[in-house]
Amino acid sequence: MPITELLVRNAALYGQEKCLTEINLDLQESHKITWREYELIENNPAGEYRLEMTWRVFDEKANRMANLLLKRGIKKGDKVAILLMNCLEWLPIYFGILKSGAVAVPLNFRYTAEEIKYCLELSDTIALIFGPEFIGRVETIYDQIPKVKTLLFAGENRPSFAENYDRLAANSSSEVPQVVLSDDDDAAVYFSSGTTGFPKAILHTHRSLMSACYTEQNHHGQTRDDNFLCIPPLYHTGAKMHWFGSLLSGSKAVLLRGVKPEWILKTISEEKITIAWLLVPWAQDILDAIESGKVKLEDYELSQWRLMHIGAQPVPPSLIRRWKNYFPNHLYDTNYGLSESIGPGCVHLGLENIHKVGAIGVPGYQWEVQITDENGCPVQQGQVGELRVKGPGVMKCYYNDPEATAVALKDGWLLTGDVARMDEAGFIYLVDRKKDVIISGGENIYPVQIEDFLRAHTSIKDVAVIGLPDPRLGEITAAIIELKPGSICTEEDISVFCAPMPRYKRPRRIIFDKVPRNPTGKIEKPRLREKYGAATLIAAQTENSL
């Protein structure tokens, strides 16, 4: 069934029950006031830093969004983009788009104006809803995106080039939109990228989204008594698809804006969180804060917290060993997935397999796995090959890119581009990535974009950007720079030059060296990783042991 039916069911069965809570402790600490006008907990002394919503209100707001789009002529299959920070409005807007029959297009809130423009054009988006944080970026491109006929602004101080979403939605009907949906209807476009750095538009159907609900609930056993803590950005498949387990079970969830260890623990304590999905840096920050004495576990009520699981990047076994020292009763899981496989756990470790930490695990619920050679033939157990997955959450295609689709999809199998091996017990271990994407703190960073930016520097002859191991972030970005003969340039000069780039893309290490290329002109990045990666890891391990 279409995933929107789960929301309709929950509104009918649990209409008056709380389903979503937004916590913004930065607002509490700074005494700022939010612009949103959602119902607050009655007599809540904490004030507007804490907002909540019932299943009935959630469904009604989704209906208002859907009817607003339908009044604007949005029809089944049209693309509607979302450019918002995590907030209580995000999911009702997303489900409103789906209820209208349109296709939701979540955008990374870190995209530059040019990246936003590129993704809107690639996906054939005709409507965009955006928040206050993006006024400047949208303003620079709104007259360059002629296909986008509708610009809706959610927030105060509406820019002149957009319409007021809040007013329009409030005046729209909350009745169920008369749109018939099926499992095979297109539902959402998510963006990914390979070594080129240019995002691909990944198209999923309602069947894909529903499969994520079943996978997540099967892996982690959500019941109506659970309360899920969601911190990662909702534009990403990982966070939202893990929340889909709560949608299926009709249970509560909390959206926390901010990642400070004390904020995470305070929210888990006060909101009675039972399941938290973390990224490696956040888990490590919590442990560091405990060990430094910055936070004291006895200050929090954590006995109800039953499960911590991690995804989006490789997990150091040492991190989980440290975690279990402080949280010995926690269940633990590792999730491996791609946007092309709709997120949560096409491969996962499994709650009962913590002794296998270091592996990404076994095939997830309703998923199959193969490790194949260059000809697509399965390799023998223990041998290295490319990881392939098959299941109900595999993408329909790369939208508007049949060539890339043909490369990635083979007889229903999704070629992940990851190199892996399987041990004698059937557990899968990642060996390397065929792609050059750098995953730092759960975010994908595309080397070519940074290389192209750096090549504009007048002193740079050549540049290669690689990922180096980092115990906290998984990887950090390093730029190996070859200067033009006679040029003088310092690390500080490069840092100043990179200042206009988004912070997360700026190289964390700058190395002056010759950039090796093979006879065909391709950069030999494996050589650079071998040269600098081992030394970086040893240095980091030495530092952590002190």
C-alpha positions, -999 to +999 in steps of 0.1 A: +000+000+000+012+036-004+030+049+026+005+077+031-020+051+043+001+045+074-004+081+084-041+079+077-043+048+098-024+063+127-046+094+127-077+072+129-064+049+156-042+073+177-054+107+166-051+124+200-017+109+209+016+127+205+036+115+175+063+141+170+082+164+193+107+190+182+134+200+208+157+230+202+178+234+233+198+262+216+166+282+217+162+274+253+197+285+262+195+317+241+159+325+251+150+330+214+115+327+202+105+304+172+082+316+144+061+285+142+026+284+156+021+247+165+002+236+195+024+235+226+021+212+255-006+227+278+010+247+306+045+237+294+069+257+316+098+251+292+082+274+265+085+274+228+118+255+226+097+224+228+069+218+202+048+187+197+022+173+173-005+147+175-012+121+147-044+139+139-027+173+135+001+156+115-025+141+090-045+173+088-014+194+080-003+169+053-038+172+038-036+210+038-002+208+020-016+183-005-047+205-012-026+236-016-005+219-042-035+205-060-051+240-061-019+252-077-022+227-105+004+203-092-006+169-106+004+133-101+041+127-108+051+164-106+082+171-085+081+193-054+113+201-036+118+206+001+147+228+014+142+231+051+162+225+083+149+197+105+117+210+121+082+199+131+069+210+097+092+189+076+074+155+077+039+169+073+051+188+042+068+156+029+036+135+034+015+163+020+035+162-012+030+124-014-007+127-007-011+151-036+004+124-059+035+145-065+070+133-060+089+147-030+124+160-037+143+166-004+174+188-008+206+188+012+205+220+034+243+223+028+239+227-009+253+259-025+230+280-047+245+263-078+240+228-064+204+237-055+198+249-091+215+218-106+193+195-085+161+213-093+168+212-130+179+176-130+148+164-112+124+186-133+111+202-101+082+226-106+076+238-070+100+245-041+092+251-004+121+266+015+129+281+049+145+313+063+180+299+063+180+296+025+166+330+014+201+342+002+208+311-018+174+309-035+174+346-042+205+342-064+189+315-086+151+320-085+151+338-119+173+311-134+150+281-127+121+287-151+106+253-145+100+261-109+066+279-112+058+279-075+081+292-047+067+288-012+084+303+018+079+288+053+088+314+079+087+351+089+100+380+068+089+365+035+111+375+005+092+393-023+099+365-048+081+338-029+046+332-015+037+327+022+033+289+027+020+293+063-009+315+053-017+295+021-016+261+040-038+274+068-064+285+043-064+252+025-087+223+032-078+196+057-100+171+040-085+140+024-073+148-011-091+128-038-060+113-053-056+076-059-022+062-052-006+028-059+025+009-047+042+015-080+036+052-082+067+074-080+071+088-045+105+105-039+137+116-055+169+116-033+203+128-044+236+109-044+268+112-062+298+093-074+334+103-081+324+130-105+308+150-077+276+157-096+245+144-078+224+118-094+186+119-089+175+086-073+138+078-080+119+056-055+083+044-055+058+040-027+067+003-026+103+013-019+093+036+010+070+009+025+098-016+023+119+007+045+091+006+071+091-032+072+129-035+072+134-010+100+106-025+122+118-060+116+154-051+126+147-031+157+113-042+169+096-009+174+064-011+195+039+015+205+059+020+237+090+032+219+102+067+214+128+073+187+154+100+188+160+115+153+190+139+150+203+135+114+189+157+087+155+146+073+166+152+037+188+121+040+173+086+035+189+072+067+172+094+093+138+094+078+138+057+069+147+048+104+118+069+116+096+049+093+098+021+119+080+045+143+054+053+116+047+016+111+044+009+148+024+041+156+050+052+182+065+085+192+096+103+179+116+133+189+135+156+165+165+171+182+181+201+167+217+200+178+243+174+186+260+185+219+265+154+241+247+170+270+217+179+247+215+144+235+216+129+270+192+155+284+167+148+256+170+110+261+164+115+298+136+140+298+117+126+267+122+089+278+138+080+246+142+042+240+159+041+206+186+065+193+203+064+159+237+081+161+266+089+138+301+079+148+312+114+158+282+119+181+287+086+198+324+095+202+316+129+216+293+114+242+320+090+253+346+118+254+323+140+274+318+112+299+355+104+302+364+141+306+338+146+333+319+172+312+288+151+316+279+127+344+256+098+336+241+098+371+226+132+362+203+116+336+176+090+336+187+065+310+174+032+321+146+031+295+172+036+266+173+001+251+189+005+217+217+026+201+224+019+164+248+035+140+250+040+102+262+061+074+299+053+078+322+025+090+321+019+127+354+014+146+351-017+168+370+002+196+342+027+197+316+001+205+338-015+231+341+018+248+304+023+245+295-010+261+317+000+291+294+028+299+261+013+285+265-024+291+227-031+288+223-014+254+213-034+223+235-024+194+232-026+156+252-013+126+232-004+094+246-004+059+226+011+031+226+035+002+202+061-010+198+038-040+186+010-016+164+033+004+184+036+035+181+014+066+199-018+066+199-037+033+228-052+052+229-049+090+248-064+119+218-076+139+211-071+176+224-105+185+257-102+167+277-076+186+306-101+188+309-094+150+314-056+153+337-046+125+315-064+099+286-045+083+267-077+089+243-100+070+215-094+045+187-073+059+150-082+061+138-092+026+172-084+011+197-106-009+234-100-012+261-111-036+299-104-038+309-106-075+339-103-097+344-079-126+322-102-148+293-102-123+300-138-112+299-146-075+333-150-059+343-177-035+337-172+002+365-151+016+375-135-017+371-098-024+346-085-049+319-059-055+290-059-032+256-063-049+222-061-032+187-070-043+154-063-025+122-043-024+139-010-017+161-009-047+156+023-066+134+025-098+162+043-117+185+073-118+160+099-129+168+114-163+200+092-165+194+059-184+231+053-189+239+055-152+209+033-145+221+007-168+255+006-151+240+004-116+211-020-121+217-055-135+188-080-135+173-065-104+207-063-086+221-029-074+258-026-078+269-007-048+304+002-060+318-011-026+344-038-024+337-064+002+343-100+014+322-125+033+336-147+061+329-183+068+299-174+090+283-153+062+292-119+077+301-092+052+331-068+057+338-037+036+373-037+022+373-004+002+351+018-019+354+018-057+341+054-056+362+082-043+335+097-022+348+108+012+324+101+041+332+125+069+308+125+099+282+108+079+282+134+051+293+126+015+321+149+002+329+148-034+366+153-042+362+166-077+343+196-065+370+206-042+398+199-067+380+221-093+378+249-067+414+247-057+426+246-093+415+282-096+443+293-073+470+309-094+499+291-076+484+255-079+496+233-108+477+201-098+457+189-069+442+156-056+417+154-028+414+122-008+400+109+025+423+101+054+413+080+084+400+099+114+389+081+146+361+106+152+347+115+118+356+083+100+375+103+074+388+138+069+394+156+037+431+161+026+442+181-003+476+171-019+487+202-038+514+204-064+526+240-068+537+256-100+575+259-103+587+289-084+554+296-066+554+301-029+522+292-010+515+283+026+488+262+043+474+294+057+471+308+021+452+278+010+429+280+041+421+316+033+414+307-003+390+279+007+370+302+031+341+307+006+335+270+004+310+254+028+328+246+060+324+208+058+340+207+023+372+226+033+403+204+035+412+196+070+448+187+059+468+205+033+499+186+020+523+200-005+536+172-028+536+160-064+503+146-076+510+112-093+491+104-125+491+072-145+498+070-183+462+078-191+463+109-170+442+097-141+453+106-106+467+076-087+447+081-055+454+047-041+491+056-040+483+088-021+461+070+004+488+044+010+514+071+014+495+093+038+467+072+052+488+048+073+508+076+089+476+095+097+460+065+113+491+057+134+493+093+146+457+093+155+459+061+174+490+073+193+472+105+202+441+086+215+463+063+236+479+092+254 
